[in-house]
Amino acid sequence: MSNSCRLYLITPPRIDDFDAFSRDFTAALGAGDVACVQLRLKSETGAAPDEDILRAAEKLAPIARSHEVAFLINDRPDLAKKAGVDGVHIGQSDGTYEAARALLGEGATVGVTCHNSKDLALVAGEAGADYVAFGAFFPTATKQSAAKAALEILEWWAYATTVPSVAIGGINPENCERLIRAGADFLAVSSAVWNHPGGPGKAVKEFTATIANA
């Protein structure tokens, strides 16, 4: 399982300087094995205006494409379609998998948040979701979540199905090895990369080394 685990980057909830962030973004994608990026311009007070999300996608999606990294938008299949990106990530309170799939088509990537619920994951997997996301596994300041997930759900999912799993919530290079060993296919990371004291590239290198050695 360890050699199949890959990074899934989530953007900061706010991007004030697109040019500066584009440089950090490019450095991160060029530093190691990143499978996917999710554009998530959303804080606890609400999502960014549509025009800001579309502007960010216009800036960042070509960079992701040049690195052969999938680019998804959080919550909004309509904006994903308008921006022409690879797909969308759907939360449990942000529409349905079925509606997203109908809008974006079979060729798009549609992932679903399942918190710590086996039932939600099974429903999403049977419906055709490209991945299910479990978490939070560790405390996180990026997103306030009432759901706390245990390693056992990754182990169970890896045994029960072939649908990929994404582990999320407070993940950093120091604590991710146990998630990899439990069977996570992807590690969703945000602040551990963008706020790393050595810069995003250094963070991705550290994650990549841990994944390789797990």
ABEGO torsion letter per residue (X at the ends): XAAABBBBBBBBABBABAAAAAAAAAAAAAABBBABBBBBBBBAAEBBBAAAAAAAAAAAAAAAAAAGBBBBBBGBAAAAAAAGBAEBBBBAABEBAAAAAAAAEAABBBBBBAEABAAAAAAAAAAGBABBBBOBABBBAABBBABBBBAAAAAAAAAABABBBBBBGGBBAAAAAAAAAAGBABBBBBAAAAABAAEAAAAAAAAAAAAAAX
